Amino acid sequence: MVRPVTCPICHKPVQASKTLPFCSERCRTIDFFRWNDGRYAIVEPLDPNRIEEELLKASDPEAEEYTEE
């Protein structure tokens, strides 16, 4: 069963609309102002090697990850 999409602000179910992933323009605006106020932040440094690994994993979900210890 596929889980329904919910609004990240108010957690109501979301229907397909121009405000996706938000349920309304109000929630979309709230999210925008939270970013603008600095309430959201990317806390880990961006590593080009890790970004490349994540992109490869996303493009091939069947691939297994091998790590050397």
PQR file with spaces between the fields and no chain letter, atoms N, CA, C, O and H, PARSE charges and radii, in Angstrom:
ATOM       1  N    MET     1       0.838   -1.178    0.000 -0.4000 1.5000
ATOM       2  CA   MET     1       0.000    0.000    0.000 -0.0000 2.0000
ATOM       3  C    MET     1       0.883    1.242    0.000  0.5500 1.7000
ATOM       4  O    MET     1       1.886    1.303    0.711 -0.5500 1.4000
ATOM       5  N    VAL     2       0.511    2.201   -0.782 -0.4000 1.5000
ATOM       6  CA   VAL     2       1.253    3.447   -0.882 -0.0000 2.0000
ATOM       7  C    VAL     2       0.722    4.422    0.156  0.5500 1.7000
ATOM       8  O    VAL     2      -0.482    4.651    0.268 -0.5500 1.4000
ATOM       9  H    VAL     2      -0.304    2.151   -1.360  0.4000 1.0000
ATOM      10  N    ARG     3       1.651    4.987    0.909 -0.4000 1.5000
ATOM      11  CA   ARG     3       1.268    5.948    1.944 -0.0000 2.0000
ATOM      12  C    ARG     3       0.878    7.266    1.294  0.5500 1.7000
ATOM      13  O    ARG     3       1.585    7.734    0.401 -0.5500 1.4000
ATOM      14  H    ARG     3       2.629    4.801    0.818  0.4000 1.0000
ATOM      15  N    PRO     4      -0.218    7.877    1.710 -0.5600 1.5000
ATOM      16  CA   PRO     4      -0.630    9.154    1.111  0.2800 2.0000
ATOM      17  C    PRO     4       0.361   10.265    1.445  0.5500 1.7000
ATOM      18  O    PRO     4       0.989   10.254    2.503 -0.5500 1.4000
ATOM      19  N    VAL     5       0.489   11.206    0.544 -0.4000 1.5000
ATOM      20  CA   VAL     5       1.366   12.356    0.753 -0.0000 2.0000
ATOM      21  C    VAL     5       0.694   13.302    1.730  0.5500 1.7000
ATOM      22  O    VAL     5      -0.491   13.607    1.601 -0.5500 1.4000
ATOM      23  H    VAL     5      -0.021   11.214   -0.316  0.4000 1.0000
ATOM      24  N    THR     6       1.464   13.766    2.713 -0.4000 1.5000
ATOM      25  CA   THR     6       0.923   14.718    3.678 -0.0000 2.0000
ATOM      26  C    THR     6       1.732   16.009    3.632  0.5500 1.7000
ATOM      27  O    THR     6       2.911   16.011    3.277 -0.5500 1.4000
ATOM      28  H    THR     6       2.427   13.518    2.818  0.4000 1.0000
ATOM      29  N    CYS     7       1.089   17.082    3.990 -0.4000 1.5000
ATOM      30  CA   CYS     7       1.709   18.404    4.020 -0.0000 2.0000
ATOM      31  C    CYS     7       2.779   18.444    5.110  0.5500 1.7000
ATOM      32  O    CYS     7       2.502   18.048    6.242 -0.5500 1.4000
ATOM      33  H    CYS     7       0.131   17.080    4.278  0.4000 1.0000
ATOM      34  N    PRO     8       3.994   18.910    4.805 -0.5600 1.5000
ATOM      35  CA   PRO     8       5.041   18.969    5.829  0.2800 2.0000
ATOM      36  C    PRO     8       4.788   20.021    6.909  0.5500 1.7000
ATOM      37  O    PRO     8       5.453   20.007    7.945 -0.5500 1.4000
ATOM      38  N    ILE     9       3.852   20.922    6.688 -0.4000 1.5000
ATOM      39  CA   ILE     9       3.559   21.974    7.669 -0.0000 2.0000
ATOM      40  C    ILE     9       2.426   21.556    8.604  0.5500 1.7000
ATOM      41  O    ILE     9       2.597   21.562    9.823 -0.5500 1.4000
ATOM      42  H    ILE     9       3.311   20.933    5.847  0.4000 1.0000
ATOM      43  N    CYS    10       1.273   21.194    8.044 -0.4000 1.5000
ATOM      44  CA   CYS    10       0.102   20.892    8.884 -0.0000 2.0000
ATOM      45  C    CYS    10      -0.260   19.401    8.909  0.5500 1.7000
ATOM      46  O    CYS    10      -1.144   18.997    9.664 -0.5500 1.4000
ATOM      47  H    CYS    10       1.135   21.189    7.054  0.4000 1.0000
ATOM      48  N    HIS    11       0.407   18.590    8.101 -0.4000 1.5000
ATOM      49  CA   HIS    11       0.239   17.135    8.053 -0.0000 2.0000
ATOM      50  C    HIS    11      -1.122   16.672    7.540  0.5500 1.7000
ATOM      51  O    HIS    11      -1.514   15.529    7.778 -0.5500 1.4000
ATOM      52  H    HIS    11       1.125   18.918    7.488  0.4000 1.0000
ATOM      53  N    LYS    12      -1.839   17.535    6.846 -0.4000 1.5000
ATOM      54  CA   LYS    12      -3.087   17.131    6.206 -0.0000 2.0000
ATOM      55  C    LYS    12      -2.761   16.388    4.913  0.5500 1.7000
ATOM      56  O    LYS    12      -1.698   16.613    4.335 -0.5500 1.4000
ATOM      57  H    LYS    12      -1.520   18.463    6.653  0.4000 1.0000
ATOM      58  N    PRO    13      -3.648   15.509    4.443 -0.5600 1.5000
ATOM      59  CA   PRO    13      -3.423   14.847    3.149  0.2800 2.0000
ATOM      60  C    PRO    13      -3.371   15.870    2.020  0.5500 1.7000
ATOM      61  O    PRO    13      -4.100   16.862    2.033 -0.5500 1.4000
ATOM      62  N    VAL    14      -2.507   15.621    1.049 -0.4000 1.5000
ATOM      63  CA   VAL    14      -2.309   16.550   -0.063 -0.0000 2.0000
ATOM      64  C    VAL    14      -2.864   15.944   -1.343  0.5500 1.7000
ATOM      65  O    VAL    14      -2.604   14.785   -1.663 -0.5500 1.4000
ATOM      66  H    VAL    14      -1.914   14.815    1.039  0.4000 1.0000
ATOM      67  N    GLN    15      -3.627   16.743   -2.064 -0.4000 1.5000
ATOM      68  CA   GLN    15      -4.120   16.365   -3.382 -0.0000 2.0000
ATOM      69  C    GLN    15      -3.177   16.975   -4.423  0.5500 1.7000
ATOM      70  O    GLN    15      -2.490   17.957   -4.143 -0.5500 1.4000
ATOM      71  H    GLN    15      -3.839   17.685   -1.804  0.4000 1.0000
ATOM      72  N    ALA    16      -3.149   16.401   -5.601 -0.4000 1.5000
ATOM      73  CA   ALA    16      -2.308   16.942   -6.667 -0.0000 2.0000
ATOM      74  C    ALA    16      -2.761   18.365   -6.991  0.5500 1.7000
ATOM      75  O    ALA    16      -3.912   18.592   -7.364 -0.5500 1.4000
ATOM      76  H    ALA    16      -3.707   15.603   -5.829  0.4000 1.0000
ATOM      77  N    SER    17      -1.847   19.311   -6.845 -0.4000 1.5000
ATOM      78  CA   SER    17      -2.163   20.708   -7.131 -0.0000 2.0000
ATOM      79  C    SER    17      -0.878   21.462   -7.396  0.5500 1.7000
ATOM      80  O    SER    17       0.210   20.889   -7.333 -0.5500 1.4000
ATOM      81  H    SER    17      -0.912   19.126   -6.542  0.4000 1.0000
ATOM      82  N    LYS    18      -1.000   22.743   -7.690 -0.4000 1.5000
ATOM      83  CA   LYS    18       0.179   23.563   -7.968 -0.0000 2.0000
ATOM      84  C    LYS    18       0.982   23.877   -6.706  0.5500 1.7000
ATOM      85  O    LYS    18       2.104   24.373   -6.807 -0.5500 1.4000
ATOM      86  H    LYS    18      -1.884   23.208   -7.741  0.4000 1.0000
ATOM      87  N    THR    19       0.440   23.602   -5.529 -0.4000 1.5000
ATOM      88  CA   THR    19       1.151   23.884   -4.278 -0.0000 2.0000
ATOM      89  C    THR    19       1.882   22.664   -3.718  0.5500 1.7000
ATOM      90  O    THR    19       2.453   22.741   -2.631 -0.5500 1.4000
ATOM      91  H    THR    19      -0.471   23.199   -5.446  0.4000 1.0000
ATOM      92  N    LEU    20       1.876   21.553   -4.431 -0.4000 1.5000
ATOM      93  CA   LEU    20       2.536   20.330   -3.979 -0.0000 2.0000
ATOM      94  C    LEU    20       3.965   20.615   -3.580  0.5500 1.7000
ATOM      95  O    LEU    20       4.627   21.312   -4.349 -0.5500 1.4000
ATOM      96  H    LEU    20       1.412   21.491   -5.314  0.4000 1.0000
ATOM      97  N    PRO    21       4.505   20.177   -2.506 -0.5600 1.5000
ATOM      98  CA   PRO    21       4.024   19.162   -1.579  0.2800 2.0000
ATOM      99  C    PRO    21       3.180   19.711   -0.435  0.5500 1.7000
ATOM     100  O    PRO    21       2.916   19.001    0.535 -0.5500 1.4000
ATOM     101  N    PHE    22       2.758   20.955   -0.538 -0.4000 1.5000
ATOM     102  CA   PHE    22       1.946   21.564    0.507 -0.0000 2.0000
ATOM     103  C    PHE    22       0.468   21.432    0.166  0.5500 1.7000
ATOM     104  O    PHE    22       0.108   21.282   -1.002 -0.5500 1.4000
ATOM     105  H    PHE    22       2.972   21.532   -1.326  0.4000 1.0000
ATOM     106  N    CYS    23      -0.389   21.488    1.184 -0.4000 1.5000
ATOM     107  CA   CYS    23      -1.825   21.339    0.952 -0.0000 2.0000
ATOM     108  C    CYS    23      -2.467   22.633    0.475  0.5500 1.7000
ATOM     109  O    CYS    23      -3.542   22.611   -0.125 -0.5500 1.4000
ATOM     110  H    CYS    23      -0.097   21.610    2.133  0.4000 1.0000
ATOM     111  N    SER    24      -1.809   23.767    0.741 -0.4000 1.5000
ATOM     112  CA   SER    24      -2.408   25.057    0.379 -0.0000 2.0000
ATOM     113  C    SER    24      -1.324   26.103    0.183  0.5500 1.7000
ATOM     114  O    SER    24      -0.160   25.888    0.523 -0.5500 1.4000
ATOM     115  H    SER    24      -0.936   23.785    1.228  0.4000 1.0000
ATOM     116  N    GLU    25      -1.720   27.220   -0.362 -0.4000 1.5000
ATOM     117  CA   GLU    25      -0.803   28.346   -0.536 -0.0000 2.0000
ATOM     118  C    GLU    25      -0.343   28.870    0.829  0.5500 1.7000
ATOM     119  O    GLU    25       0.785   29.341    0.972 -0.5500 1.4000
ATOM     120  H    GLU    25      -2.665   27.395   -0.638  0.4000 1.0000
ATOM     121  N    ARG    26      -1.221   28.785    1.824 -0.4000 1.5000
ATOM     122  CA   ARG    26      -0.885   29.230    3.185 -0.0000 2.0000
ATOM     123  C    ARG    26       0.298   28.444    3.731  0.5500 1.7000
ATOM     124  O    ARG    26       1.253   29.037    4.233 -0.5500 1.4000
ATOM     125  H    ARG    26      -2.137   28.402    1.709  0.4000 1.0000
ATOM     126  N    CYS    27       0.248   27.104    3.640 -0.4000 1.5000
ATOM     127  CA   CYS    27       1.348   26.270    4.140 -0.0000 2.0000
ATOM     128  C    CYS    27       2.618   26.489    3.332  0.5500 1.7000
ATOM     129  O    CYS    27       3.719   26.461    3.882 -0.5500 1.4000
ATOM     130  H    CYS    27      -0.528   26.623    3.232  0.4000 1.0000
ATOM     131  N    ARG    28       2.473   26.705    2.050 -0.4000 1.5000
ATOM     132  CA   ARG    28       3.621   26.986    1.196 -0.0000 2.0000
ATOM     133  C    ARG    28       4.305   28.276    1.634  0.5500 1.7000
ATOM     134  O    ARG    28       5.533   28.343    1.688 -0.5500 1.4000
ATOM     135  H    ARG    28       1.579   26.729    1.603  0.4000 1.0000
ATOM     136  N    THR    29       3.520   29.292    1.944 -0.4000 1.5000
ATOM     137  CA   THR    29       4.059   30.577    2.397 -0.0000 2.0000
ATOM     138  C    THR    29       4.724   30.439    3.764  0.5500 1.7000
ATOM     139  O    THR    29       5.780   31.028    3.995 -0.5500 1.4000
ATOM     140  H    THR    29       2.523   29.237    1.900  0.4000 1.0000
ATOM     141  N    ILE    30       4.128   29.681    4.660 -0.4000 1.5000
ATOM     142  CA   ILE    30       4.727   29.448    5.981 -0.0000 2.0000
ATOM     143  C    ILE    30       6.107   28.822    5.819  0.5500 1.7000
ATOM     144  O    ILE    30       7.058   29.245    6.477 -0.5500 1.4000
ATOM     145  H    ILE    30       3.270   29.204    4.472  0.4000 1.0000
ATOM     146  N    ASP    31       6.227   27.822    4.952 -0.4000 1.5000
ATOM     147  CA   ASP    31       7.510   27.169    4.719 -0.0000 2.0000
ATOM     148  C    ASP    31       8.529   28.153    4.152  0.5500 1.7000
ATOM     149  O    ASP    31       9.688   28.162    4.566 -0.5500 1.4000
ATOM     150  H    ASP    31       5.455   27.479    4.417  0.4000 1.0000
ATOM     151  N    PHE    32       8.094   28.980    3.203 -0.4000 1.5000
ATOM     152  CA   PHE    32       8.988   29.976    2.623 -0.0000 2.0000
ATOM     153  C    PHE    32       9.543   30.913    3.698  0.5500 1.7000
ATOM     154  O    PHE    32      10.745   31.180    3.735 -0.5500 1.4000
ATOM     155  H    PHE    32       7.152   28.973    2.866  0.4000 1.0000
ATOM     156  N    PHE    33       8.674   31.405    4.559 -0.4000 1.5000
ATOM     157  CA   PHE    33       9.135   32.323    5.601 -0.0000 2.0000
ATOM     158  C    PHE    33      10.008   31.634    6.640  0.5500 1.7000
ATOM     159  O    PHE    33      10.875   32.279    7.231 -0.5500 1.4000
ATOM     160  H    PHE    33       7.698   31.189    4.529  0.4000 1.0000
ATOM     161  N    ARG    34       9.806   30.356    6.877 -0.4000 1.5000
ATOM     162  CA   ARG    34      10.704   29.624    7.785 -0.0000 2.0000
ATOM     163  C    ARG    34      12.106   29.545    7.189  0.5500 1.7000
ATOM     164  O    ARG    34      13.088   29.730    7.909 -0.5500 1.4000
ATOM     165  H    ARG    34       9.102   29.832    6.397  0.4000 1.0000
ATOM     166  N    TRP    35      12.220   29.275    5.894 -0.4000 1.5000
ATOM     167  CA   TRP    35      13.531   29.285    5.236 -0.0000 2.0000
ATOM     168  C    TRP    35      14.128   30.685    5.309  0.5500 1.7000
ATOM     169  O    TRP    35      15.314   30.836    5.603 -0.5500 1.4000
ATOM     170  H    TRP    35      11.423   29.124    5.309  0.4000 1.0000
ATOM     171  N    ASN    36      13.328   31.699    5.049 -0.4000 1.5000
ATOM     172  CA   ASN    36      13.797   33.078    5.036 -0.0000 2.0000
ATOM     173  C    ASN    36      14.300   33.519    6.415  0.5500 1.7000
ATOM     174  O    ASN    36      15.264   34.278    6.513 -0.5500 1.4000
ATOM     175  H    ASN    36      12.365   31.576    4.810  0.4000 1.0000
ATOM     176  N    ASP    37      13.646   33.043    7.473 -0.4000 1.5000
ATOM     177  CA   ASP    37      14.053   33.398    8.832 -0.0000 2.0000
ATOM     178  C    ASP    37      15.275   32.618    9.300  0.5500 1.7000
ATOM     179  O    ASP    37      15.843   32.936   10.345 -0.5500 1.4000
ATOM     180  H    ASP    37      12.863   32.426    7.393  0.4000 1.0000
ATOM     181  N    GLY    38      15.689   31.604    8.546 -0.4000 1.5000
ATOM     182  CA   GLY    38      16.848   30.801    8.928 -0.0000 2.0000
ATOM     183  C    GLY    38      16.503   29.664    9.868  0.5500 1.7000
ATOM     184  O    GLY    38      17.392   29.123   10.525 -0.5500 1.4000
ATOM     185  H    GLY    38      15.228   31.346    7.697  0.4000 1.0000
ATOM     186  N    ARG    39      15.241   29.287    9.951 -0.4000 1.5000
ATOM     187  CA   ARG    39      14.850   28.184   10.828 -0.0000 2.0000
ATOM     188  C    ARG    39      15.295   26.828   10.279  0.5500 1.7000
ATOM     189  O    ARG    39      15.487   25.880   11.039 -0.5500 1.4000
ATOM     190  H    ARG    39      14.518   29.726    9.418  0.4000 1.0000
ATOM     191  N    TYR    40      15.457   26.741    8.967 -0.4000 1.5000
ATOM     192  CA   TYR    40      15.941   25.521    8.335 -0.0000 2.0000
ATOM     193  C    TYR    40      17.382   25.753    7.924  0.5500 1.7000
ATOM     194  O    TYR    40      17.755   26.861    7.537 -0.5500 1.4000
ATOM     195  H    TYR    40      15.300   27.512    8.349  0.4000 1.0000
ATOM     196  N    ALA    41      18.186   24.715    8.009 -0.4000 1.5000
ATOM     197  CA   ALA    41      19.578   24.843    7.598 -0.0000 2.0000
ATOM     198  C    ALA    41      20.135   23.485    7.206  0.5500 1.7000
ATOM     199  O    ALA    41      19.709   22.455    7.728 -0.5500 1.4000
ATOM     200  H    ALA    41      17.884   23.816    8.324  0.4000 1.0000
ATOM     201  N    ILE    42      21.079   23.490    6.297 -0.4000 1.5000
ATOM     202  CA   ILE    42      21.821   22.286    5.959 -0.0000 2.0000
ATOM     203  C    ILE    42      23.002   22.261    6.902  0.5500 1.7000
ATOM     204  O    ILE    42      23.868   23.133    6.831 -0.5500 1.4000
ATOM     205  H    ILE    42      21.425   24.328    5.873  0.4000 1.0000
ATOM     206  N    VAL    43      23.055   21.277    7.788 -0.4000 1.5000
ATOM     207  CA   VAL    43      24.027   21.302    8.868 -0.0000 2.0000
ATOM     208  C    VAL    43      25.309   20.533    8.592  0.5500 1.7000
ATOM     209  O    VAL    43      26.291   20.712    9.312 -0.5500 1.4000
ATOM     210  H    VAL    43      22.352   20.568    7.846  0.4000 1.0000
ATOM     211  N    GLU    44      25.328   19.690    7.582 -0.4000 1.5000
ATOM     212  CA   GLU    44      26.561   18.973    7.296 -0.0000 2.0000
ATOM     213  C    GLU    44      27.212   19.553    6.049  0.5500 1.7000
ATOM     214  O    GLU    44      26.520   19.992    5.131 -0.5500 1.4000
ATOM     215  H    GLU    44      24.529   19.545    6.998  0.4000 1.0000
ATOM     216  N    PRO    45      28.537   19.555    6.013 -0.5600 1.5000
ATOM     217  CA   PRO    45      29.209   20.115    4.845  0.2800 2.0000
ATOM     218  C    PRO    45      28.926   19.281    3.597  0.5500 1.7000
ATOM     219  O    PRO    45      28.758   18.064    3.676 -0.5500 1.4000
ATOM     220  N    LEU    46      28.878   19.940    2.459 -0.4000 1.5000
ATOM     221  CA   LEU    46      28.648   19.252    1.201 -0.0000 2.0000
ATOM     222  C    LEU    46      29.966   18.669    0.701  0.5500 1.7000
ATOM     223  O    LEU    46      30.925   19.404    0.464 -0.5500 1.4000
ATOM     224  H    LEU    46      29.015   20.929    2.395  0.4000 1.0000
ATOM     225  N    ASP    47      30.010   17.353    0.543 -0.4000 1.5000
ATOM     226  CA   ASP    47      31.183   16.655    0.063 -0.0000 2.0000
ATOM     227  C    ASP    47      30.895   16.163   -1.355  0.5500 1.7000
ATOM     228  O    ASP    47      29.990   15.350   -1.542 -0.5500 1.4000
ATOM     229  H    ASP    47      29.231   16.756    0.736  0.4000 1.0000
ATOM     230  N    PRO    48      31.635   16.631   -2.351 -0.5600 1.5000
ATOM     231  CA   PRO    48      31.359   16.228   -3.740  0.2800 2.0000
ATOM     232  C    PRO    48      31.364   14.710   -3.939  0.5500 1.7000
ATOM     233  O    PRO    48      30.576   14.189   -4.728 -0.5500 1.4000
ATOM     234  N    ASN    49      32.237   14.005   -3.237 -0.4000 1.5000
ATOM     235  CA   ASN    49      32.293   12.544   -3.366 -0.0000 2.0000
ATOM     236  C    ASN    49      31.017   11.897   -2.834  0.5500 1.7000
ATOM     237  O    ASN    49      30.493   10.961   -3.439 -0.5500 1.4000
ATOM     238  H    ASN    49      32.877   14.429   -2.596  0.4000 1.0000
ATOM     239  N    ARG    50      30.531   12.383   -1.729 -0.4000 1.5000
ATOM     240  CA   ARG    50      29.307   11.823   -1.151 -0.0000 2.0000
ATOM     241  C    ARG    50      28.097   12.127   -2.041  0.5500 1.7000
ATOM     242  O    ARG    50      27.219   11.281   -2.208 -0.5500 1.4000
ATOM     243  H    ARG    50      30.957   13.143   -1.238  0.4000 1.0000
ATOM     244  N    ILE    51      28.054   13.316   -2.603 -0.4000 1.5000
ATOM     245  CA   ILE    51      26.954   13.677   -3.501 -0.0000 2.0000
ATOM     246  C    ILE    51      26.930   12.726   -4.687  0.5500 1.7000
ATOM     247  O    ILE    51      25.867   12.248   -5.084 -0.5500 1.4000
ATOM     248  H    ILE    51      28.767   14.004   -2.467  0.4000 1.0000
ATOM     249  N    GLU    52      28.100   12.452   -5.253 -0.4000 1.5000
ATOM     250  CA   GLU    52      28.188   11.534   -6.390 -0.0000 2.0000
ATOM     251  C    GLU    52      27.713   10.134   -5.996  0.5500 1.7000
ATOM     252  O    GLU    52      26.978    9.495   -6.749 -0.5500 1.4000
ATOM     253  H    GLU    52      28.964   12.840   -4.930  0.4000 1.0000
ATOM     254  N    GLU    53      28.130    9.655   -4.816 -0.4000 1.5000
ATOM     255  CA   GLU    53      27.686    8.338   -4.337 -0.0000 2.0000
ATOM     256  C    GLU    53      26.167    8.290   -4.174  0.5500 1.7000
ATOM     257  O    GLU    53      25.529    7.313   -4.567 -0.5500 1.4000
ATOM     258  H    GLU    53      28.726   10.174   -4.204  0.4000 1.0000
ATOM     259  N    GLU    54      25.593    9.336   -3.600 -0.4000 1.5000
ATOM     260  CA   GLU    54      24.144    9.381   -3.395 -0.0000 2.0000
ATOM     261  C    GLU    54      23.397    9.386   -4.730  0.5500 1.7000
ATOM     262  O    GLU    54      22.362    8.734   -4.869 -0.5500 1.4000
ATOM     263  H    GLU    54      26.111   10.129   -3.280  0.4000 1.0000
ATOM     264  N    LEU    55      23.919   10.114   -5.696 -0.4000 1.5000
ATOM     265  CA   LEU    55      23.290   10.149   -7.016 -0.0000 2.0000
ATOM     266  C    LEU    55      23.356    8.781   -7.685  0.5500 1.7000
ATOM     267  O    LEU    55      22.397    8.361   -8.332 -0.5500 1.4000
ATOM     268  H    LEU    55      24.760   10.643   -5.583  0.4000 1.0000
ATOM     269  N    LEU    56      24.482    8.084   -7.534 -0.4000 1.5000
ATOM     270  CA   LEU    56      24.616    6.744   -8.109 -0.0000 2.0000
ATOM     271  C    LEU    56      23.654    5.769   -7.440  0.5500 1.7000
ATOM     272  O    LEU    56      23.029    4.949   -8.113 -0.5500 1.4000
ATOM     273  H    LEU    56      25.261    8.426   -7.008  0.4000 1.0000
ATOM     274  N    LYS    57      23.535    5.855   -6.116 -0.4000 1.5000
ATOM     275  CA   LYS    57      22.596    4.974   -5.402 -0.0000 2.0000
ATOM     276  C    LYS    57      21.165    5.248   -5.831  0.5500 1.7000
ATOM     277  O    LYS    57      20.379    4.315   -5.994 -0.5500 1.4000
ATOM     278  H    LYS    57      24.042    6.521   -5.569  0.4000 1.0000
ATOM     279  N    ALA    58      20.821    6.504   -6.015 -0.4000 1.5000
ATOM     280  CA   ALA    58      19.456    6.861   -6.397 -0.0000 2.0000
ATOM     281  C    ALA    58      19.130    6.384   -7.809  0.5500 1.7000
ATOM     282  O    ALA    58      17.986    6.034   -8.101 -0.5500 1.4000
ATOM     283  H    ALA    58      21.460    7.262   -5.883  0.4000 1.0000
ATOM     284  N    SER    59      20.124    6.372   -8.677 -0.4000 1.5000
ATOM     285  CA   SER    59      19.869    5.952  -10.051 -0.0000 2.0000
ATOM     286  C    SER    59      19.830    4.441  -10.206  0.5500 1.7000
ATOM     287  O    SER    59      19.270    3.947  -11.184 -0.5500 1.4000
ATOM     288  H    SER    59      21.053    6.657   -8.440  0.4000 1.0000
ATOM     289  N    ASP    60      20.418    3.675   -9.254 -0.4000 1.5000
ATOM     290  CA   ASP    60      20.441    2.222   -9.333 -0.0000 2.0000
ATOM     291  C    ASP    60      20.113    1.634   -7.968  0.5500 1.7000
ATOM     292  O    ASP    60      21.027    1.275   -7.225 -0.5500 1.4000
ATOM     293  H    ASP    60      20.874    4.077   -8.460  0.4000 1.0000
ATOM     294  N    PRO    61      18.833    1.525   -7.617 -0.5600 1.5000
ATOM     295  CA   PRO    61      18.448    1.048   -6.286  0.2800 2.0000
ATOM     296  C    PRO    61      18.823   -0.410   -6.023  0.5500 1.7000
ATOM     297  O    PRO    61      18.858   -0.834   -4.868 -0.5500 1.4000
ATOM     298  N    GLU    62      19.106   -1.190   -7.082 -0.4000 1.5000
ATOM     299  CA   GLU    62      19.475   -2.593   -6.915 -0.0000 2.0000
ATOM     300  C    GLU    62      20.949   -2.771   -6.566  0.5500 1.7000
ATOM     301  O    GLU    62      21.351   -3.847   -6.122 -0.5500 1.4000
ATOM     302  H    GLU    62      19.078   -0.846   -8.020  0.4000 1.0000
ATOM     303  N    ALA    63      21.752   -1.744   -6.759 -0.4000 1.5000
ATOM     304  CA   ALA    63      23.190   -1.843   -6.508 -0.0000 2.0000
ATOM     305  C    ALA    63      23.451   -1.990   -5.016  0.5500 1.7000
ATOM     306  O    ALA    63      22.836   -1.318   -4.188 -0.5500 1.4000
ATOM     307  H    ALA    63      21.426   -0.870   -7.120  0.4000 1.0000
ATOM     308  N    GLU    64      24.383   -2.891   -4.692 -0.4000 1.5000
ATOM     309  CA   GLU    64      24.761   -3.085   -3.290 -0.0000 2.0000
ATOM     310  C    GLU    64      25.946   -2.199   -2.971  0.5500 1.7000
ATOM     311  O    GLU    64      26.779   -1.915   -3.831 -0.5500 1.4000
ATOM     312  H    GLU    64      24.883   -3.438   -5.365  0.4000 1.0000
ATOM     313  N    GLU    65      26.007   -1.776   -1.748 -0.4000 1.5000
ATOM     314  CA   GLU    65      27.092   -0.907   -1.312 -0.0000 2.0000
ATOM     315  C    GLU    65      28.176   -1.753   -0.668  0.5500 1.7000
ATOM     316  O    GLU    65      27.914   -2.523    0.256 -0.5500 1.4000
ATOM     317  H    GLU    65      25.330   -2.007   -1.049  0.4000 1.0000
ATOM     318  N    TYR    66      29.384   -1.603   -1.161 -0.4000 1.5000
ATOM     319  CA   TYR    66      30.529   -2.323   -0.595 -0.0000 2.0000
ATOM     320  C    TYR    66      31.448   -1.325    0.064  0.5500 1.7000
ATOM     321  O    TYR    66      31.799   -0.303   -0.525 -0.5500 1.4000
ATOM     322  H    TYR    66      29.597   -0.977   -1.911  0.4000 1.0000
ATOM     323  N    THR    67      31.837   -1.624    1.289 -0.4000 1.5000
ATOM     324  CA   THR    67      32.757   -0.749    2.004 -0.0000 2.0000
ATOM     325  C    THR    67      33.930   -1.560    2.494  0.5500 1.7000
ATOM     326  O    THR    67      33.770   -2.715    2.887 -0.5500 1.4000
ATOM     327  H    THR    67      31.552   -2.454    1.767  0.4000 1.0000
ATOM     328  N    GLU    68      35.107   -0.968    2.473 -0.4000 1.5000
ATOM     329  CA   GLU    68      36.305   -1.633    2.993 -0.0000 2.0000
ATOM     330  C    GLU    68      36.493   -1.202    4.431  0.5500 1.7000
ATOM     331  O    GLU    68      36.356   -0.026    4.767 -0.5500 1.4000
ATOM     332  H    GLU    68      35.237   -0.030    2.154  0.4000 1.0000
ATOM     333  N    GLU    69      36.805   -2.156    5.263 -0.4000 1.5000
ATOM     334  CA   GLU    69      37.023   -1.834    6.677 -0.0000 2.0000
ATOM     335  C    GLU    69      38.458   -2.049    7.045  0.5500 1.7000
ATOM     336  O    GLU    69      38.840   -1.831    8.195 -0.5500 1.4000
ATOM     337  H    GLU    69      36.917   -3.112    4.990  0.4000 1.0000
